[in-house]
Amino acid sequence: MDHRLVRDCHLDGCTFESATLYLFLVTVADEKGLSYYSDGAICRRLTMEENCLTRSRQNLVTRRLIAYKNPIYQVLPIPAFPLKETEKDNLMGPIAISEILRKMAGGKHD
């Protein structure tokens, strides 16, 4: 695990369930950060209700730690710099995986 998660406050504000989901996804992801576990399988493995999984997933997407497009999860590279307090208050909603990959590749936004 990357120490920047704690040192740079990327997990600050995450719920226990969000941190648990993140740890699970990190441990099951392939070399590209992808996980193909279904929501039902994740809920069973983590003993988590589906609505809790939905909230936890959204929390991690908002913090830019994972991307999600049903049924695929992707653990994203940890941002190089911690979020500023003003950014934490104005976190973006869900972003399409294709958009994230386009930005990572240096492509332009449509």
LINWOPE-V539357 format. One record per helix or strand. SS is the DSSP state (hx for helix, st for strand). FROM is the first residue (numbers start at 1). TO is the last residue. If there is no record, write none. Layout:
ss = [SS	SS]
from = [FROM	FROM]
to = [TO	TO]
This chain:
ss = [hx	hx	st	hx	hx	st	st	hx	hx]
from = [4	16	34	39	50	66	72	85	97]
to = [7	28	35	46	62	69	75	89	104]
